[in-house]
């Protein structure tokens, strides 16, 4: 995953059961977004169920999506991506490292 042609390359995991794409805060910080609202971040506009079943506030950020490849890079239009340190990042080994979980929203736009 790359936020634009000059942006950092961030490891991504595909989750076909997730309807939206989510960055963890470490990845959001790499693309210039933070909890103070930098980078167009909007806080508390989305929620997810935490492991205890209680709603956990998420943030959103507008970002383009690019998948670098030696064969054919894939560019997906700009969209609003969700930001949160969800358990899914722990489950795939990216607890403290920048990562993205690609959901159906981005996959549906892929040619």
TORMIRO-955277 format. One record per residue: residue number from 1; y, z, x of N, C-alpha, C, CB in turn. Coordinates in nm, 2 decimals. Atoms other than C-alpha are relative to their C-alpha. Glycine has a CB too. Example, Ala and Ser with C-alpha at 12.3 -4.5 7.8 and 13.67 -1.06 7.14 Angstrom:
<rs>
<seq=1, n_c2=-0.12, n_c3=0.00, n_c1=0.09, ca_c2=-0.45, ca_c3=0.78, ca_c1=1.23, c_c2=0.12, c_c3=0.00, c_c1=0.09, cb_c2=0.00, cb_c3=0.12, cb_c1=-0.10> $
<seq=2, n_c2=-0.11, n_c3=0.00, n_c1=-0.09, ca_c2=-0.11, ca_c3=0.71, ca_c1=1.37, c_c2=0.11, c_c3=0.08, c_c1=-0.08, cb_c2=0.05, cb_c3=-0.14, cb_c1=0.04> $
</rs>
This chain:
<rs>
<seq=1, n_c2=-0.12, n_c3=0.00, n_c1=0.09, ca_c2=0.00, ca_c3=0.00, ca_c1=0.00, c_c2=0.12, c_c3=0.00, c_c1=0.09, cb_c2=0.00, cb_c3=0.12, cb_c1=-0.10> $
<seq=2, n_c2=-0.13, n_c3=0.00, n_c1=-0.08, ca_c2=0.35, ca_c3=-0.08, ca_c1=0.13, c_c2=0.11, c_c3=-0.02, c_c1=-0.11, cb_c2=0.00, cb_c3=-0.12, cb_c1=0.10> $
<seq=3, n_c2=-0.10, n_c3=0.01, n_c1=0.10, ca_c2=0.67, ca_c3=-0.03, ca_c1=-0.06, c_c2=0.09, c_c3=-0.12, c_c1=0.01, cb_c2=0.09, cb_c3=0.12, cb_c1=0.00> $
<seq=4, n_c2=-0.06, n_c3=0.13, n_c1=-0.02, ca_c2=0.83, ca_c3=-0.35, ca_c1=0.08, c_c2=-0.04, c_c3=-0.05, c_c1=0.13, cb_c2=0.16, cb_c3=0.02, cb_c1=-0.01> $
<seq=5, n_c2=0.05, n_c3=0.06, n_c1=-0.13, ca_c2=0.79, ca_c3=-0.58, ca_c1=0.38, c_c2=0.03, c_c3=0.08, c_c1=0.12, cb_c2=0.07, cb_c3=-0.13, cb_c1=0.01> $
<seq=6, n_c2=-0.03, n_c3=-0.09, n_c1=-0.12, ca_c2=0.96, ca_c3=-0.33, ca_c1=0.62, c_c2=-0.05, c_c3=0.14, c_c1=-0.02, cb_c2=0.15, cb_c3=-0.01, cb_c1=0.02> $
<seq=7, n_c2=0.04, n_c3=-0.14, n_c1=0.02, ca_c2=0.83, ca_c3=-0.01, ca_c1=0.46, c_c2=-0.13, c_c3=0.04, c_c1=0.07, cb_c2=-0.01, cb_c3=0.02, cb_c1=-0.15> $
<seq=8, n_c2=0.13, n_c3=-0.05, n_c1=-0.06, ca_c2=0.55, ca_c3=0.21, ca_c1=0.59, c_c2=-0.12, c_c3=-0.04, c_c1=-0.08, cb_c2=0.01, cb_c3=0.15, cb_c1=0.01> $
<seq=9, n_c2=0.13, n_c3=0.03, n_c1=0.06, ca_c2=0.19, ca_c3=0.12, ca_c1=0.52, c_c2=-0.06, c_c3=0.14, c_c1=-0.03, cb_c2=-0.09, cb_c3=-0.09, cb_c1=0.09> $
<seq=10, n_c2=0.05, n_c3=-0.12, n_c1=0.04, ca_c2=0.04, ca_c3=0.40, ca_c1=0.32, c_c2=-0.14, c_c3=-0.02, c_c1=-0.06, cb_c2=0.09, cb_c3=0.07, cb_c1=-0.12> $
<seq=11, n_c2=0.14, n_c3=0.02, n_c1=0.05, ca_c2=-0.34, ca_c3=0.45, ca_c1=0.26, c_c2=0.00, c_c3=0.01, c_c1=-0.15, cb_c2=-0.09, cb_c3=0.11, cb_c1=0.06> $
<seq=12, n_c2=0.01, n_c3=0.01, n_c1=0.14, ca_c2=-0.44, ca_c3=0.37, ca_c1=-0.10, c_c2=-0.15, c_c3=0.01, c_c1=-0.04, cb_c2=0.07, cb_c3=-0.12, cb_c1=-0.06> $
<seq=13, n_c2=0.13, n_c3=0.00, n_c1=0.06, ca_c2=-0.74, ca_c3=0.45, ca_c1=-0.31, c_c2=0.01, c_c3=-0.05, c_c1=-0.14, cb_c2=-0.06, cb_c3=0.15, cb_c1=0.00> $
<seq=14, n_c2=0.00, n_c3=0.06, n_c1=0.13, ca_c2=-0.83, ca_c3=0.26, ca_c1=-0.63, c_c2=-0.07, c_c3=0.10, c_c1=-0.09, cb_c2=-0.06, cb_c3=-0.14, cb_c1=0.00> $
<seq=15, n_c2=0.06, n_c3=-0.09, n_c1=0.10, ca_c2=-0.90, ca_c3=0.47, ca_c1=-0.94, c_c2=0.01, c_c3=-0.08, c_c1=-0.13, cb_c2=0.07, cb_c3=0.14, cb_c1=-0.01> $
<seq=16, n_c2=0.00, n_c3=0.09, n_c1=0.12, ca_c2=-1.00, ca_c3=0.24, ca_c1=-1.24, c_c2=0.01, c_c3=0.09, c_c1=-0.12, cb_c2=-0.12, cb_c3=-0.09, cb_c1=0.00> $
<seq=17, n_c2=-0.01, n_c3=-0.09, n_c1=0.12, ca_c2=-0.99, ca_c3=0.55, ca_c1=-1.47, c_c2=0.14, c_c3=0.05, c_c1=-0.02, cb_c2=-0.10, cb_c3=0.11, cb_c1=0.02> $
<seq=18, n_c2=-0.14, n_c3=-0.05, n_c1=0.01, ca_c2=-0.62, ca_c3=0.62, ca_c1=-1.40, c_c2=0.09, c_c3=-0.11, c_c1=-0.05, cb_c2=0.05, cb_c3=0.05, cb_c1=0.14> $
<seq=19, n_c2=-0.08, n_c3=0.11, n_c1=0.06, ca_c2=-0.38, ca_c3=0.43, ca_c1=-1.62, c_c2=0.13, c_c3=-0.02, c_c1=0.08, cb_c2=0.04, cb_c3=0.04, cb_c1=-0.14> $
<seq=20, n_c2=-0.12, n_c3=0.02, n_c1=-0.07, ca_c2=-0.08, ca_c3=0.48, ca_c1=-1.38, c_c2=-0.03, c_c3=0.03, c_c1=0.15, cb_c2=0.11, cb_c3=0.10, cb_c1=-0.05> $
<seq=21, n_c2=0.01, n_c3=-0.02, n_c1=-0.15, ca_c2=-0.03, ca_c3=0.47, ca_c1=-1.00, c_c2=0.08, c_c3=0.12, c_c1=0.04, cb_c2=0.06, cb_c3=-0.13, cb_c1=0.07> $
<seq=22, n_c2=-0.06, n_c3=-0.13, n_c1=-0.04, ca_c2=0.05, ca_c3=0.80, ca_c1=-0.83, c_c2=0.01, c_c3=0.01, c_c1=0.15, cb_c2=-0.08, cb_c3=0.12, cb_c1=-0.06> $
<seq=23, n_c2=-0.02, n_c3=-0.03, n_c1=-0.14, ca_c2=0.20, ca_c3=0.88, ca_c1=-0.49, c_c2=0.00, c_c3=0.15, c_c1=0.01, cb_c2=0.13, cb_c3=-0.06, cb_c1=0.05> $
<seq=24, n_c2=-0.02, n_c3=-0.14, n_c1=-0.02, ca_c2=0.18, ca_c3=1.22, ca_c1=-0.34, c_c2=0.14, c_c3=0.02, c_c1=0.06, cb_c2=-0.11, cb_c3=0.06, cb_c1=0.09> $
<seq=25, n_c2=-0.13, n_c3=-0.02, n_c1=-0.06, ca_c2=0.50, ca_c3=1.38, ca_c1=-0.21, c_c2=0.02, c_c3=-0.04, c_c1=0.14, cb_c2=0.04, cb_c3=0.15, cb_c1=-0.02> $
<seq=26, n_c2=-0.01, n_c3=0.05, n_c1=-0.14, ca_c2=0.42, ca_c3=1.30, ca_c1=0.15, c_c2=0.02, c_c3=-0.15, c_c1=0.00, cb_c2=-0.13, cb_c3=0.04, cb_c1=0.07> $
<seq=27, n_c2=-0.02, n_c3=0.15, n_c1=0.00, ca_c2=0.40, ca_c3=0.93, ca_c1=0.06, c_c2=0.14, c_c3=-0.03, c_c1=-0.06, cb_c2=-0.10, cb_c3=-0.07, cb_c1=-0.09> $
<seq=28, n_c2=-0.13, n_c3=0.02, n_c1=0.05, ca_c2=0.72, ca_c3=0.96, ca_c1=-0.15, c_c2=0.11, c_c3=0.02, c_c1=0.10, cb_c2=0.02, cb_c3=0.09, cb_c1=-0.12> $
<seq=29, n_c2=-0.10, n_c3=-0.03, n_c1=-0.11, ca_c2=0.91, ca_c3=1.11, ca_c1=0.14, c_c2=0.00, c_c3=-0.12, c_c1=0.10, cb_c2=-0.04, cb_c3=0.13, cb_c1=0.07> $
<seq=30, n_c2=0.00, n_c3=0.11, n_c1=-0.09, ca_c2=0.80, ca_c3=0.82, ca_c1=0.36, c_c2=0.08, c_c3=-0.12, c_c1=-0.05, cb_c2=-0.15, cb_c3=-0.05, cb_c1=0.03> $
<seq=31, n_c2=-0.08, n_c3=0.11, n_c1=0.06, ca_c2=0.97, ca_c3=0.57, ca_c1=0.12, c_c2=0.14, c_c3=0.04, c_c1=-0.04, cb_c2=-0.08, cb_c3=-0.06, cb_c1=-0.12> $
<seq=32, n_c2=-0.14, n_c3=-0.04, n_c1=0.02, ca_c2=1.29, ca_c3=0.77, ca_c1=0.11, c_c2=0.02, c_c3=0.08, c_c1=-0.13, cb_c2=0.08, cb_c3=-0.11, cb_c1=0.01> $
<seq=33, n_c2=-0.02, n_c3=-0.07, n_c1=0.12, ca_c2=1.23, ca_c3=0.97, ca_c1=-0.21, c_c2=-0.03, c_c3=0.15, c_c1=0.02, cb_c2=-0.10, cb_c3=-0.05, cb_c1=-0.11> $
<seq=34, n_c2=0.03, n_c3=-0.15, n_c1=-0.01, ca_c2=1.25, ca_c3=1.35, ca_c1=-0.24, c_c2=0.03, c_c3=0.07, c_c1=-0.13, cb_c2=0.09, cb_c3=0.06, cb_c1=0.11> $
<seq=35, n_c2=-0.01, n_c3=-0.08, n_c1=0.12, ca_c2=1.25, ca_c3=1.63, ca_c1=-0.49, c_c2=0.15, c_c3=0.03, c_c1=-0.04, cb_c2=-0.07, cb_c3=0.13, cb_c1=0.02> $
<seq=36, n_c2=-0.14, n_c3=-0.02, n_c1=0.04, ca_c2=1.63, ca_c3=1.65, ca_c1=-0.48, c_c2=0.06, c_c3=-0.12, c_c1=-0.07, cb_c2=0.09, cb_c3=0.02, cb_c1=0.13> $
<seq=37, n_c2=-0.04, n_c3=0.11, n_c1=0.08, ca_c2=1.65, ca_c3=1.31, ca_c1=-0.65, c_c2=0.03, c_c3=-0.13, c_c1=0.09, cb_c2=0.12, cb_c3=0.03, cb_c1=-0.08> $
<seq=38, n_c2=-0.03, n_c3=0.11, n_c1=-0.09, ca_c2=1.70, ca_c3=1.09, ca_c1=-0.34, c_c2=-0.10, c_c3=-0.12, c_c1=-0.03, cb_c2=-0.01, cb_c3=0.04, cb_c1=0.15> $
<seq=39, n_c2=0.09, n_c3=0.11, n_c1=0.02, ca_c2=1.56, ca_c3=0.74, ca_c1=-0.38, c_c2=-0.02, c_c3=-0.04, c_c1=-0.14, cb_c2=-0.13, cb_c3=0.02, cb_c1=0.07> $
<seq=40, n_c2=0.02, n_c3=0.03, n_c1=0.14, ca_c2=1.60, ca_c3=0.73, ca_c1=-0.75, c_c2=-0.10, c_c3=0.08, c_c1=-0.08, cb_c2=-0.03, cb_c3=-0.15, cb_c1=-0.02> $
<seq=41, n_c2=0.11, n_c3=-0.09, n_c1=0.06, ca_c2=1.35, ca_c3=1.01, ca_c1=-0.83, c_c2=0.06, c_c3=0.07, c_c1=-0.12, cb_c2=-0.04, cb_c3=0.10, cb_c1=0.11> $
<seq=42, n_c2=-0.03, n_c3=-0.08, n_c1=0.12, ca_c2=1.36, ca_c3=1.15, ca_c1=-1.18, c_c2=-0.11, c_c3=0.10, c_c1=-0.01, cb_c2=0.00, cb_c3=-0.10, cb_c1=-0.13> $
<seq=43, n_c2=0.10, n_c3=-0.11, n_c1=0.01, ca_c2=1.19, ca_c3=1.49, ca_c1=-1.21, c_c2=-0.03, c_c3=0.04, c_c1=-0.15, cb_c2=0.06, cb_c3=0.12, cb_c1=0.07> $
<seq=44, n_c2=0.04, n_c3=-0.06, n_c1=0.13, ca_c2=1.00, ca_c3=1.62, ca_c1=-1.51, c_c2=-0.01, c_c3=-0.09, c_c1=-0.12, cb_c2=0.09, cb_c3=0.11, cb_c1=-0.03> $
<seq=45, n_c2=0.01, n_c3=0.10, n_c1=0.11, ca_c2=0.97, ca_c3=1.30, ca_c1=-1.71, c_c2=-0.14, c_c3=-0.03, c_c1=-0.04, cb_c2=0.07, cb_c3=-0.13, cb_c1=0.04> $
<seq=46, n_c2=0.15, n_c3=0.02, n_c1=0.03, ca_c2=0.59, ca_c3=1.30, ca_c1=-1.71, c_c2=-0.07, c_c3=0.13, c_c1=0.04, cb_c2=-0.05, cb_c3=-0.12, cb_c1=0.08> $
<seq=47, n_c2=0.08, n_c3=-0.12, n_c1=-0.02, ca_c2=0.32, ca_c3=1.56, ca_c1=-1.71, c_c2=-0.14, c_c3=-0.04, c_c1=0.01, cb_c2=0.02, cb_c3=0.11, cb_c1=-0.12> $
<seq=48, n_c2=0.14, n_c3=0.01, n_c1=-0.02, ca_c2=-0.04, ca_c3=1.59, ca_c1=-1.61, c_c2=-0.07, c_c3=0.13, c_c1=-0.03, cb_c2=-0.04, cb_c3=-0.06, cb_c1=0.14> $
<seq=49, n_c2=0.07, n_c3=-0.13, n_c1=0.02, ca_c2=-0.30, ca_c3=1.85, ca_c1=-1.70, c_c2=-0.05, c_c3=0.05, c_c1=0.13, cb_c2=-0.12, cb_c3=-0.02, cb_c1=-0.10> $
<seq=50, n_c2=0.04, n_c3=-0.06, n_c1=-0.12, ca_c2=-0.35, ca_c3=2.08, ca_c1=-1.41, c_c2=-0.15, c_c3=0.05, c_c1=-0.01, cb_c2=0.09, cb_c3=0.12, cb_c1=0.04> $
<seq=51, n_c2=0.14, n_c3=-0.04, n_c1=0.00, ca_c2=-0.69, ca_c3=2.22, ca_c1=-1.31, c_c2=-0.02, c_c3=0.12, c_c1=-0.10, cb_c2=-0.04, cb_c3=0.04, cb_c1=0.14> $
<seq=52, n_c2=0.01, n_c3=-0.11, n_c1=0.09, ca_c2=-0.61, ca_c3=2.52, ca_c1=-1.53, c_c2=0.03, c_c3=-0.04, c_c1=-0.14, cb_c2=0.10, cb_c3=0.11, cb_c1=0.04> $
<seq=53, n_c2=-0.02, n_c3=0.06, n_c1=0.14, ca_c2=-0.54, ca_c3=2.29, ca_c1=-1.83, c_c2=0.15, c_c3=0.01, c_c1=-0.04, cb_c2=-0.08, cb_c3=0.08, cb_c1=-0.10> $
<seq=54, n_c2=-0.14, n_c3=-0.01, n_c1=0.03, ca_c2=-0.17, ca_c3=2.37, ca_c1=-1.82, c_c2=0.08, c_c3=-0.13, c_c1=0.05, cb_c2=0.07, cb_c3=0.13, cb_c1=0.06> $
<seq=55, n_c2=-0.08, n_c3=0.12, n_c1=-0.04, ca_c2=0.09, ca_c3=2.08, ca_c1=-1.80, c_c2=0.07, c_c3=0.02, c_c1=0.13, cb_c2=0.10, cb_c3=-0.03, cb_c1=-0.11> $
<seq=56, n_c2=-0.07, n_c3=0.00, n_c1=-0.13, ca_c2=0.21, ca_c3=2.01, ca_c1=-1.45, c_c2=0.10, c_c3=-0.11, c_c1=0.00, cb_c2=-0.11, cb_c3=-0.02, cb_c1=0.12> $
<seq=57, n_c2=-0.10, n_c3=0.10, n_c1=0.00, ca_c2=0.54, ca_c3=1.83, ca_c1=-1.42, c_c2=-0.01, c_c3=-0.10, c_c1=0.12, cb_c2=0.14, cb_c3=0.06, cb_c1=0.01> $
<seq=58, n_c2=0.01, n_c3=0.11, n_c1=-0.10, ca_c2=0.54, ca_c3=1.50, ca_c1=-1.23, c_c2=0.14, c_c3=-0.06, c_c1=0.01, cb_c2=-0.10, cb_c3=-0.11, cb_c1=-0.04> $
<seq=59, n_c2=-0.13, n_c3=0.07, n_c1=-0.02, ca_c2=0.83, ca_c3=1.29, ca_c1=-1.10, c_c2=-0.03, c_c3=-0.15, c_c1=-0.01, cb_c2=0.06, cb_c3=0.04, cb_c1=0.14> $
<seq=60, n_c2=0.01, n_c3=0.15, n_c1=0.00, ca_c2=0.89, ca_c3=0.91, ca_c1=-1.12, c_c2=0.10, c_c3=-0.06, c_c1=0.10, cb_c2=0.02, cb_c3=-0.05, cb_c1=-0.14> $
<seq=61, n_c2=-0.08, n_c3=0.07, n_c1=-0.09, ca_c2=1.04, ca_c3=0.67, ca_c1=-0.87, c_c2=-0.01, c_c3=-0.15, c_c1=-0.02, cb_c2=-0.02, cb_c3=0.04, cb_c1=0.15> $
<seq=62, n_c2=0.01, n_c3=0.14, n_c1=0.00, ca_c2=1.12, ca_c3=0.30, ca_c1=-0.89, c_c2=-0.04, c_c3=-0.05, c_c1=0.14, cb_c2=0.13, cb_c3=-0.07, cb_c1=-0.05> $
<seq=63, n_c2=0.04, n_c3=0.05, n_c1=-0.13, ca_c2=0.94, ca_c3=0.11, ca_c1=-0.62, c_c2=-0.08, c_c3=-0.13, c_c1=-0.02, cb_c2=-0.09, cb_c3=0.10, cb_c1=0.08> $
<seq=64, n_c2=0.08, n_c3=0.12, n_c1=0.00, ca_c2=0.79, ca_c3=-0.23, ca_c1=-0.54, c_c2=-0.13, c_c3=0.04, c_c1=0.07, cb_c2=0.07, cb_c3=-0.11, cb_c1=0.08> $
<seq=65, n_c2=0.13, n_c3=-0.03, n_c1=-0.06, ca_c2=0.43, ca_c3=-0.25, ca_c1=-0.44, c_c2=-0.04, c_c3=-0.13, c_c1=0.08, cb_c2=-0.11, cb_c3=0.04, cb_c1=-0.11> $
<seq=66, n_c2=0.05, n_c3=0.11, n_c1=-0.08, ca_c2=0.29, ca_c3=-0.47, ca_c1=-0.16, c_c2=-0.12, c_c3=0.04, c_c1=0.07, cb_c2=0.11, cb_c3=-0.05, cb_c1=0.10> $
<seq=67, n_c2=0.13, n_c3=-0.03, n_c1=-0.07, ca_c2=-0.06, ca_c3=-0.49, ca_c1=-0.02, c_c2=-0.01, c_c3=-0.09, c_c1=0.12, cb_c2=-0.12, cb_c3=-0.02, cb_c1=-0.10> $
<seq=68, n_c2=0.01, n_c3=0.09, n_c1=-0.11, ca_c2=-0.05, ca_c3=-0.62, ca_c1=0.33, c_c2=-0.14, c_c3=-0.04, c_c1=0.03, cb_c2=0.06, cb_c3=0.07, cb_c1=0.13> $
<seq=69, n_c2=0.14, n_c3=0.05, n_c1=-0.03, ca_c2=-0.34, ca_c3=-0.84, ca_c1=0.44, c_c2=0.02, c_c3=-0.11, c_c1=0.10, cb_c2=-0.07, cb_c3=-0.05, cb_c1=-0.13> $
<seq=70, n_c2=0.00, n_c3=0.11, n_c1=-0.09, ca_c2=-0.42, ca_c3=-1.07, ca_c1=0.72, c_c2=-0.02, c_c3=-0.14, c_c1=-0.07, cb_c2=-0.10, cb_c3=0.02, cb_c1=0.11> $
<seq=71, n_c2=0.04, n_c3=0.12, n_c1=0.07, ca_c2=-0.55, ca_c3=-1.32, ca_c1=0.47, c_c2=0.11, c_c3=-0.05, c_c1=-0.09, cb_c2=-0.13, cb_c3=0.02, cb_c1=-0.08> $
<seq=72, n_c2=-0.10, n_c3=0.04, n_c1=0.09, ca_c2=-0.30, ca_c3=-1.32, ca_c1=0.19, c_c2=0.07, c_c3=0.13, c_c1=-0.06, cb_c2=-0.05, cb_c3=-0.08, cb_c1=-0.12> $
<seq=73, n_c2=-0.06, n_c3=-0.13, n_c1=0.05, ca_c2=-0.05, ca_c3=-1.03, ca_c1=0.12, c_c2=0.02, c_c3=-0.02, c_c1=-0.15, cb_c2=0.14, cb_c3=0.02, cb_c1=0.07> $
<seq=74, n_c2=-0.02, n_c3=0.00, n_c1=0.15, ca_c2=-0.02, ca_c3=-0.94, ca_c1=-0.25, c_c2=0.13, c_c3=0.08, c_c1=-0.03, cb_c2=-0.12, cb_c3=0.06, cb_c1=-0.07> $
<seq=75, n_c2=-0.12, n_c3=-0.06, n_c1=0.04, ca_c2=0.32, ca_c3=-0.86, ca_c1=-0.39, c_c2=0.00, c_c3=0.03, c_c1=-0.15, cb_c2=0.13, cb_c3=-0.08, cb_c1=0.04> $
<seq=76, n_c2=-0.01, n_c3=-0.03, n_c1=0.14, ca_c2=0.35, ca_c3=-0.68, ca_c1=-0.73, c_c2=0.14, c_c3=0.04, c_c1=-0.03, cb_c2=-0.10, cb_c3=0.12, cb_c1=-0.03> $
<seq=77, n_c2=-0.13, n_c3=-0.03, n_c1=0.03, ca_c2=0.67, ca_c3=-0.65, ca_c1=-0.91, c_c2=0.04, c_c3=0.15, c_c1=0.00, cb_c2=0.03, cb_c3=-0.06, cb_c1=-0.14> $
<seq=78, n_c2=-0.05, n_c3=-0.14, n_c1=-0.01, ca_c2=0.89, ca_c3=-0.34, ca_c1=-0.89, c_c2=-0.03, c_c3=0.07, c_c1=-0.13, cb_c2=0.15, cb_c3=0.00, cb_c1=0.02> $
<seq=79, n_c2=0.03, n_c3=-0.08, n_c1=0.11, ca_c2=0.79, ca_c3=-0.07, ca_c1=-1.13, c_c2=0.03, c_c3=0.15, c_c1=0.02, cb_c2=-0.15, cb_c3=-0.01, cb_c1=-0.04> $
<seq=80, n_c2=-0.02, n_c3=-0.15, n_c1=-0.02, ca_c2=0.82, ca_c3=0.31, ca_c1=-1.19, c_c2=-0.14, c_c3=0.06, c_c1=0.03, cb_c2=0.06, cb_c3=0.06, cb_c1=-0.13> $
<seq=81, n_c2=0.13, n_c3=-0.07, n_c1=-0.04, ca_c2=0.55, ca_c3=0.50, ca_c1=-1.00, c_c2=0.02, c_c3=0.15, c_c1=-0.02, cb_c2=-0.03, cb_c3=-0.04, cb_c1=0.15> $
<seq=82, n_c2=0.01, n_c3=-0.15, n_c1=0.02, ca_c2=0.45, ca_c3=0.86, ca_c1=-1.06, c_c2=-0.02, c_c3=0.07, c_c1=0.13, cb_c2=-0.11, cb_c3=0.04, cb_c1=-0.10> $
<seq=83, n_c2=0.02, n_c3=-0.08, n_c1=-0.12, ca_c2=0.48, ca_c3=1.12, ca_c1=-0.79, c_c2=-0.05, c_c3=0.14, c_c1=-0.04, cb_c2=0.14, cb_c3=0.02, cb_c1=0.08> $
<seq=84, n_c2=0.05, n_c3=-0.13, n_c1=0.02, ca_c2=0.28, ca_c3=1.44, ca_c1=-0.78, c_c2=-0.11, c_c3=0.03, c_c1=0.10, cb_c2=-0.06, cb_c3=0.01, cb_c1=-0.14> $
<seq=85, n_c2=0.10, n_c3=-0.04, n_c1=-0.09, ca_c2=0.05, ca_c3=1.64, ca_c1=-0.56, c_c2=-0.12, c_c3=0.05, c_c1=-0.08, cb_c2=0.04, cb_c3=0.12, cb_c1=0.10> $
<seq=86, n_c2=0.11, n_c3=-0.02, n_c1=0.09, ca_c2=-0.25, ca_c3=1.61, ca_c1=-0.79, c_c2=-0.13, c_c3=0.03, c_c1=0.08, cb_c2=-0.02, cb_c3=-0.12, cb_c1=-0.09> $
<seq=87, n_c2=0.13, n_c3=-0.03, n_c1=-0.06, ca_c2=-0.61, ca_c3=1.73, ca_c1=-0.72, c_c2=-0.07, c_c3=-0.12, c_c1=0.05, cb_c2=-0.08, cb_c3=0.07, cb_c1=-0.09> $
<seq=88, n_c2=0.07, n_c3=0.12, n_c1=-0.04, ca_c2=-0.72, ca_c3=1.37, ca_c1=-0.69, c_c2=0.02, c_c3=-0.03, c_c1=0.15, cb_c2=0.06, cb_c3=-0.12, cb_c1=-0.08> $
<seq=89, n_c2=-0.02, n_c3=0.02, n_c1=-0.14, ca_c2=-0.56, ca_c3=1.36, ca_c1=-0.34, c_c2=-0.09, c_c3=0.09, c_c1=0.09, cb_c2=0.15, cb_c3=0.02, cb_c1=0.04> $
<seq=90, n_c2=0.09, n_c3=-0.09, n_c1=-0.07, ca_c2=-0.76, ca_c3=1.66, ca_c1=-0.23, c_c2=-0.14, c_c3=-0.06, c_c1=-0.01, cb_c2=0.00, cb_c3=0.14, cb_c1=-0.07> $
<seq=91, n_c2=0.14, n_c3=0.05, n_c1=0.02, ca_c2=-1.08, ca_c3=1.50, ca_c1=-0.37, c_c2=-0.03, c_c3=-0.12, c_c1=0.09, cb_c2=-0.02, cb_c3=-0.04, cb_c1=-0.14> $
<seq=92, n_c2=0.02, n_c3=0.12, n_c1=-0.08, ca_c2=-1.03, ca_c3=1.18, ca_c1=-0.16, c_c2=0.04, c_c3=0.03, c_c1=0.15, cb_c2=0.07, cb_c3=-0.12, cb_c1=-0.05> $
<seq=93, n_c2=-0.02, n_c3=-0.04, n_c1=-0.14, ca_c2=-0.94, ca_c3=1.37, ca_c1=0.16, c_c2=0.14, c_c3=-0.02, c_c1=0.05, cb_c2=-0.09, cb_c3=-0.08, cb_c1=0.09> $
<seq=94, n_c2=-0.14, n_c3=0.02, n_c1=-0.04, ca_c2=-0.56, ca_c3=1.32, ca_c1=0.16, c_c2=0.09, c_c3=0.12, c_c1=-0.05, cb_c2=0.06, cb_c3=-0.13, cb_c1=-0.06> $
<seq=95, n_c2=-0.07, n_c3=-0.12, n_c1=0.04, ca_c2=-0.45, ca_c3=1.68, ca_c1=0.10, c_c2=0.14, c_c3=0.01, c_c1=0.06, cb_c2=-0.08, cb_c3=0.12, cb_c1=0.04> $
<seq=96, n_c2=-0.13, n_c3=-0.01, n_c1=-0.07, ca_c2=-0.16, ca_c3=1.68, ca_c1=0.35, c_c2=0.05, c_c3=-0.12, c_c1=0.06, cb_c2=-0.01, cb_c3=0.11, cb_c1=0.10> $
<seq=97, n_c2=-0.03, n_c3=0.13, n_c1=-0.05, ca_c2=-0.14, ca_c3=1.31, ca_c1=0.43, c_c2=0.06, c_c3=-0.09, c_c1=-0.10, cb_c2=-0.12, cb_c3=-0.06, cb_c1=0.07> $
<seq=98, n_c2=-0.06, n_c3=0.09, n_c1=0.10, ca_c2=0.07, ca_c3=1.04, ca_c1=0.26, c_c2=-0.12, c_c3=-0.09, c_c1=-0.05, cb_c2=0.10, cb_c3=-0.09, cb_c1=0.07> $
<seq=99, n_c2=0.10, n_c3=0.09, n_c1=0.07, ca_c2=-0.15, ca_c3=0.85, ca_c1=0.01, c_c2=0.05, c_c3=-0.04, c_c1=-0.14, cb_c2=-0.13, cb_c3=0.08, cb_c1=-0.01> $
<seq=100, n_c2=-0.02, n_c3=0.06, n_c1=0.13, ca_c2=-0.14, ca_c3=0.65, ca_c1=-0.31, c_c2=-0.13, c_c3=-0.02, c_c1=-0.07, cb_c2=0.08, cb_c3=-0.13, cb_c1=0.01> $
<seq=101, n_c2=0.12, n_c3=0.04, n_c1=0.08, ca_c2=-0.39, ca_c3=0.63, ca_c1=-0.59, c_c2=0.05, c_c3=-0.11, c_c1=-0.10, cb_c2=-0.05, cb_c3=0.13, cb_c1=-0.08> $
<seq=102, n_c2=-0.03, n_c3=0.12, n_c1=0.08, ca_c2=-0.37, ca_c3=0.29, ca_c1=-0.75, c_c2=-0.07, c_c3=0.00, c_c1=-0.14, cb_c2=-0.03, cb_c3=-0.13, cb_c1=0.07> $
<seq=103, n_c2=0.06, n_c3=0.00, n_c1=0.13, ca_c2=-0.41, ca_c3=0.29, ca_c1=-1.12, c_c2=0.00, c_c3=-0.14, c_c1=-0.07, cb_c2=0.09, cb_c3=0.09, cb_c1=-0.09> $
<seq=104, n_c2=0.01, n_c3=0.13, n_c1=0.07, ca_c2=-0.46, ca_c3=0.02, ca_c1=-1.38, c_c2=0.13, c_c3=-0.07, c_c1=-0.02, cb_c2=-0.06, cb_c3=0.02, cb_c1=-0.14> $
<seq=105, n_c2=-0.13, n_c3=0.07, n_c1=0.01, ca_c2=-0.08, ca_c3=-0.05, ca_c1=-1.41, c_c2=0.02, c_c3=-0.10, c_c1=0.11, cb_c2=0.11, cb_c3=0.10, cb_c1=0.00> $
<seq=106, n_c2=-0.02, n_c3=0.10, n_c1=-0.12, ca_c2=-0.07, ca_c3=-0.21, ca_c1=-1.06, c_c2=-0.12, c_c3=-0.10, c_c1=0.00, cb_c2=0.00, cb_c3=0.08, cb_c1=0.13> $
<seq=107, n_c2=0.11, n_c3=0.09, n_c1=0.00, ca_c2=-0.42, ca_c3=-0.35, ca_c1=-1.08, c_c2=0.01, c_c3=-0.11, c_c1=-0.10, cb_c2=-0.13, cb_c3=0.07, cb_c1=-0.02> $
<seq=108, n_c2=-0.02, n_c3=0.10, n_c1=0.10, ca_c2=-0.34, ca_c3=-0.53, ca_c1=-1.40, c_c2=0.09, c_c3=-0.11, c_c1=0.03, cb_c2=0.04, cb_c3=0.06, cb_c1=-0.13> $
<seq=109, n_c2=-0.10, n_c3=0.09, n_c1=-0.05, ca_c2=-0.05, ca_c3=-0.71, ca_c1=-1.23, c_c2=-0.05, c_c3=-0.09, c_c1=0.11, cb_c2=0.13, cb_c3=0.06, cb_c1=0.03> $
<seq=110, n_c2=0.05, n_c3=0.07, n_c1=-0.11, ca_c2=-0.27, ca_c3=-0.84, ca_c1=-0.95, c_c2=-0.06, c_c3=-0.13, c_c1=-0.04, cb_c2=-0.10, cb_c3=0.09, cb_c1=0.08> $
<seq=111, n_c2=0.06, n_c3=0.13, n_c1=0.03, ca_c2=-0.34, ca_c3=-1.21, ca_c1=-0.95, c_c2=-0.14, c_c3=-0.01, c_c1=0.04, cb_c2=0.08, cb_c3=-0.11, cb_c1=0.06> $
</rs>
